[in-house]
């Protein structure tokens, strides 16, 4: 007897290629929300329905429905914007969102928070018609925003992988006209004219993430993505060229508390392919996941579980069969860096690039740090581009020598350049979590600054203030803040309580392991005080914190996630 499919499968099939009753829900002014089926469908259009959890009790007491609003995530493959686009993005945030902020995400794009339903169409239309930006397939069971290495030092090679990320994104866009019909007042088309050759009417079993990495930088965290293309580089300097890509499949970080059949997983390197075979392989991996992926349990529907269920070799052979491409032996590469190079870098194109640190990716005018206003002023004089990074930072890129001093002065005035920002703060990251994310069990973005202060204090206390530890917090085990690739990872369990994971490494190629479960903030700091003290006294030369915790026997190394992660 076959198992019953998850109800999301019914919603997709019955949606008429993602239309559902979104128009009816949008026009219903009696509520700030959509019907339950459309809450799922709206994700495919780049939206998440949320409500302000800080105000739930108050509104319930007043016999009001929750204060519903929407998160909109833009599609921005490679994270690149022109200054003109930035000015429009800034304006829409100010005029049409309750939060007023721009938030850079770990998917190398931006998102808005606090859009009320009555403003949704205006946001979609202003972005598209004024900035040529859409939100198609930035959420839902499809390929989401395609990301790529953003470090600007290797400018020519970066251009190549950026163009590839755009091409991949375009290749996996829907053929359906639903997005244009609903949000852009586009012309309706006959149902019989539509089909989805890649997604069909069932789409994918779950979300799908693609990244393109340019060694030696692993700033995209390849082990957080279903499919990764790692550039294999031949030569150096002006003679460097990309000869092909290693294909890494089946990575992912999400899991479910208490369910040992769920786990984070490192990806498998299927091997090397030439540069002209990327799209064939990408489509073959996506369609193999479409047809073999689980559709009964949402918790077991990602590509990593498909590889575990059917076997790595079975999946790999199916990809070769569908693509007509045979994988060669993996090319040689090495990841030596993971974070963003904050500050000035001169690219091999002789243009300057300024990477500025944005704590939690939140761009707003804070007391003493008018980041949003400052970037608006920079955009009015900048002649290059802006590049968002997968670490929630921003690169003011392609700056001419004549503009370098002007832009530095403006960046300092608004706090985008702050010489007092420590490396520890630069290497700390969190997801949004409370009060808007419905999955959040604990704080993340609002807790990170205080926890970073504590860790900085501990480093100073133990005489190693110039050192850093990759620290990440997520409000739930879904993985958005990539805690499961950190040296210290915190995953929310309940308000004020977290699971503490240790043992990741600095280049993002090892999973951490749970050290303590369900502990409060005071216990976290006390525990880290002891561990950082030991690290300072007992470490080998240049030994990072994660490596030390494994060598010292504090946690065991996770070798094969499916078998030993929960042991």
N, C-alpha and C positions, 0 to 999 in steps of 0.2 A: 504494500500500500504506500503510495507516494505521500510525502509530507506536505502539509498545507503551506503555501507560499506566504511570506510576510505581506501584510495588507498594503504596504507601499508599492508592491508589484501590481496590485489591482489598480491603485491610484494612477500609476504611470500608464498602464494599458488603456484605461478608460478616459484618459485626459484629452484625447484628440490632439496628440502631439503637443502636450503641455499647456493647453488652453484651459481645460476644466471649466470651472465657473468663476474664473478670476475677474472677468468683466463685471459679473453680477456682484461679486464680493466687493470690488472696488467702488461700485456705485451705491452700495448699502451704507447710508450715512447714519444708521442707528447704532453702529458699533465701530470701534476703531480697529477691529480684527477681521480676519478672513475665516470662512468655514474650515473645519478640520482638514478636509482633503486638500484644500487650496493652501493651507499653511505649509504642506509638504511641496506642492507644485511651485509655489512662489520662490522656493530656493533655486530652482533651475533658472530663474530670471535674475538671480543675484541678490535676493532678499532673504532676510531672516526675520520672522515676527518675534518680537520680544516685548517685555513690559518692565517697568521700573520696580524691581523687587524691594527696594527700600521703601516704596510707598504702597505696597500691597495691603498691609494691615490697615493703614489709614483709610484707603479707598474702600476697603471692605466694610469698615465701620460706617462710612458715609453711604453705604449701599450703592457704590459705583463699581463699574467693571474695572479691571486692572488698567493702568495707564499704558495702553498698547502703543508701540512705535516700531519702527523697522530699521534694521541695519542693511545698508546697501554696500556691496563690495564691487568695485570696478574691475573690469577686465583690462589688464595692462601687462601683456607679456613682456618679460624682461624689465619691467618697472620704469620705463623711460617716458618722460613728459617734456614738452616744450615749455618755455616760460609763459607763452600765451595760454596754453592749456592749464598750467598751474594757476594762473590768475582766475580762470573760470571755475576751477575746482574750489579755490578759496572762496569765491563769491557765493557759489551754491551752498557751501557749508555755512556761511554767515546768514544767508537769506532764507534757506529752506530746511534747516535742521534745528532741532531744539538744543542739541549739544553744542553746535557751533564749531566743532573741532574736525580736524582731518586726522585720521589715524593710519599710520603706515603699518601694514600687517606682515606676518612672517611668510606670506605668499607673495611678497614683493609688489604689492599694490596698495591702494588706499581704500578705506571704507569710511562711511558716514554712520554716525549713531543718532538716534532720536529723530527719525523722519516719521511724521504722522501720516496716516493713510491718505488724508486729503491732499498731501503734498507730493505723493509718490510720482504721479505722472509728470508733474512739473520738474522734479529732480531728473527723471529719466530723459525728458525732452531737453532740458537745459544742458545736460552733459553731452547728449548726442549732437544737438544742433549748434551748440556754441563751442564745444571742445572736441567733438568727434570721439567721444568715449562712451562705451556701453558697459553693461554688466552681465552680458550673456554668459551663462554656464560658469559663473564664479562660485557656485554652490550646487548642490544636488548630485545625482548619481551619474556624473559625466566627468570628462577631463576638465579640471579647473585651471586657474590662471597658471600658465607655464612660466617657470622661473629660470634664471640663468645667473652665473657668476657676474657680479657687478663691479668687482675691483677694477679700477680704470687703468691700472699700470700698463697692461698689455692691450693697448687701445685697438690695434688692428684685429687681433684675435677676438677681443670682446665684441667687436662689430659683427664678426662672423657668427658667433654663438647667439648674439642678440637677434640677428636676422633669422637664425634657425628657430629660436624660441617663438618668434612671431609666426613663422610658417607653420610650426606645430599647432599653435593656438588656432590659427585660421582653419587648418585641416580638420580639426575636431569640433568646429562650430556646428550648430544645428542647421538643417536644411529647412526646417519648419519656419513659417512666417509669423508664428504666434507672438514672439517678442515685439515685432514691429506693429502688429495689429493692436495689441493690448496697451502698450506704453507709448508708442510713437504715432498713433492714429494712422497706421499703415493700412493699405488696401487689403481686404480679406481675400483669401484664396480658397478655391474648392478643395475639400478634403482629399479628393482623388488625385490632385496634383502633387501631393506631398508624400515623401517617403524619407526615411533616415537610413541610408545604406550602411552606415557604421553602427548607429545605435539601435536601429529598427524601432519598434514602438515600445520596447521593454527597457531601453537605455541600459545602463550598467547596473550591476548588483549594488554598488556602493560608490562613494566618491573615488576619484582617480587623480593622482598627482604626478606631474612630469617635471623633471629638472634637467638642465644642461650645465655641467660643471667644467670649469677650466682650471686644471691643476696648475700650481700647487695649492689653489684656494678651494676649500670645501665650504664656502660661505652659504651654499644652498642646502647643506646637510643632506647628502644623498640618501642617507638611511632613514629619511622621513618620507620618502616618495615611492610610489608604486613602480615608476619607470624612470631611469636616469641614463643620460648619455654623458660619458666622461671623455672629454677631448684628449686624444693622444697627439702630442706635439713633437714635431721633428725640427731640430735646429734651434737657434737662439736669436734674440734681438730682431732685427729687420728681416732675417732669414727664416724666422720661425713660421711654421705652418701646421695646420691641423690635418693629419693624414687619415683620420677616422675616429671612431668612438668605441669605447667599451660600453656594453649595455648591462646595466645593473637593474634587476627586477625583483619586486616582492618585498621591499622595505616598508615599514610603517610602525608608528609608535603608539597607537591607541590600544586600550584594553578596558576591561570592566572590573571594578573592585569586586573581589570575592569570587570571580569566575576564573578558575585556573585553566580553562580552555582558551582563554584570550591572553594575548601577550604582545609586547613589542617585538619586532623582528628586523634583523639586518638583511639587506638585499643580497641576492646571488649574482655574481658576475657571469653572464652567459657567454661573453667573449667579444671579440672585435668585429666591427663592420666598417666598410668604406663610407666616406662622407656622403656619397650619393644614394645610400640605402637606408638612411634614417627614417624617412617617412614610411617605407614599406614595413620596416620592423616595428615602428610605433603603432601603425594600424593593426598589425598582426598581434601584438601584445594586447592591445585594447579589445579587439574582437575575441581573442582567446579568453580573456577575462570575462567578457560579456557572456560567452557561451558556457564556460566551465565554472564561473563564480557562483557562490552560494546565494540563494534567494529565499531561504527559509528563515534564517536568523540574521538580523542586521549586524549583530556582534561578530559574525563570522563570514562577512561578505567581501572583505577587502582582498586584494590580490595576494597578500601574504598567506592567507588561509587557503586560497586556491592552490598555491604551490605546495603547502603542507598536505592538503587532501589528495591531490592528484600526483604529486611528486615533481621535483624540479625537472628531471629529464623529460617527463611526459609533456610538461608545459613548454619546455624549450624546443622539443621536436615539433610540437604543434605550431609554434611561432615560425620555425624554419619552413614548415610545409606551407603555411598560409602566405608567407612573404616571398618564398622562393630564394631566400638568402640563407647561406650556411655560415654560422659563426666561426670565426678563426680564433686561434689562441689569444687570450687577452693581451692587449698592449701594456707596456710598462708605464707607470705613472706613480707619483707620490703626492699625498696631501701633507703639507707642512703648516698651513694656516687655515683658520676657520672664521675668525671675526672680520670685521671691517677695519680697514686702515684709516682710523680717524685722523683728520688733518690733511695737509697738502701733499699731493703726489703729482709728479710731472710724468705724463704719458709719453710713449715713444712717438706720439704725433706732435710732441713739443707744446701741447696744450696742458693747462693746469686743471687739476681736479681736487675739489675740497669736499671731503667727507665729514659731515657733521653728525654728532651723536644726538639722538632724539630719545630721551628716556621713555620707555614703553611705546615708542612710536607715536606718542600723542602730541599733535601740533595744535597749540592753543596759546593764547596770551596769558601767561602765568605772572604772578607778582614778581617783578624784577627780571622777568624773562619773556618778553613779548615775541615769542617764536613765530606765531602766525603772521603778525603784522610785519615782522622783520623779513620773513620769506616773501611776503607780498612785495615789499620794497625791492628786494633783490631781483625778483622776477621781472620787475619793470625795467631793469638795466641789463640783466644777464642776456647774453647772445648765444649761449650754448644750450645745454639740456639739463634736466634734473633726472637723477636715477634713484629710484627707491631700492633698498637692499632687502634681502631676506632676513636680515637681523634688525629690521625696523628703523634703520638709519637712512640718511639722505645724502646723495652725492650731488653737489653743484658742479656739473661736469663741463668740460670743453671751454674752459675760461681762457681768454686771450691774455697774454702777458700784460697788456695795457690795462686790463680790468682787475688784475689780481689784488692790488692794494685796496681798490675801492670796495670789492666784495668782501675782503677780509675785515675791513673797518665796519661795514654794515653787519656782518655776521657777529662780530664781537659786541656791537652795541645792543643787539637783541638777545644775546646769550647763546647763540648757536655755536660760538667758540667760547669755551670756558676752560682756561688752563688749570682750574682746580678740580676738574673731573678726573677721577682716578680710573686706572685700568680696570679695577674691580667693577665699577659701575658700568663701564663700557661693555663688559662681558657678561652682564646680567640681563635677563629678559623674562617677560611674563606675558600671558594671554590676558584678555580683557576681564573675563570672569564676572564677578558681581559689580554692579547691581543688575546688568542687562542680560547676560547670557543665561538662558534657561537651564543649561546643563551644569552650571557652576555649583559646587558644593562648598567652596571657600573662596576667600579673596585671593587675587593674584596681582593684577596691575596696581591696586591700591595698597597692597602689602609690600610690594617689591622695594620701593624706596627706603622704607624703614629697615627692612631686613638687610639691604645693601649697606646701610649705615652701620648696622650691627657687625656685619662681616668685615667691613673696612676697619672698624674698631678692634676686632679680634686680630686682624693681620698686623695692625700697629702694636697692639699689646704684646704680641709674640715676636716683634722685631723684624717682620717681613712685610712692611707696609707697601713696598713696591711690587710685591707679587700679586697674582690674581688667580681666581678660581672661577671656572665657568659655572655660573649659578642660574638656574631657571625655575620658574614657578608656573604651574597650571592649576586652575581652579577645579579641574576634574581630570579623570584619566583619559580624556579623548585625544590629547597630544598636541593641541594647537601651539602651545608655547615651547614644544620640543624639550620638555624636561627629561625625557628618557634618552637624551644624548648629552646630558650635562655631567660635570664632575660632581656637583651637588644638585640633585633634582628634588623638588617638592611637588607633590600632587595632592590637591585638596581632597579631604575625606569628609569634613563637616565644618561648620563655621569655626574658624580659629584653630583647626586641626588638620594635620597633613601626614602623609607617608613620606619618609625621608629616604632617598636613594643616593648611593655613592658608587663611584668607580668608573664613570665614563672617562674618556680621554680628551686631550686638547684638539685632536684633529677630527673628532666626530665619527670614529669607526668602532666604537665599543659601547655597549649598553651598560648603564649602571644597574645595581642590584639593591633591593630594599634592605635598609639597615634598621630602621625603626618604623613602627606602624602607629598611626593615629595619635601623634604627639602634638602638644600645644606649642605656641610660639616661644614661650620661655624655655621649654625643653629643647627646642630646636637650637636656640642660641647657646644653651649650656652644653649641648652635645657637640656643636661645632667648635666651641671654645676648647674643649678637650682634644678634639681631633686636629684642629689647626695648630694647637700647641705641640702635639706629637709630631706633626708634619714639619714644623719649624726646627725641631730638635733632631729628628731621626731620618730625615730624607737624604737620599743620595743627591749628588750634585745635579742641578737642573731637573730634578724629578718633580713632575707635576703632581698636584694633590690627588687626582684620580689614580694615577699609577701607584702612588704611595699607599693608598688605602687597600689596594690589592696585594702589593708586595708585603705589607705589614700584616696581612691576614685579617683586616678589618671587615672586608667583604670578599667573597669569591668572585672570580671573573666569570661573566656570562659568556659562554662559548657558543652554544646553540640554544637560541631563545626558546624554541618550542619545547625543549626537553629539560632545560635546567633553570629557566628564569624564575620559576616559582619554588624551586627546591630550597 
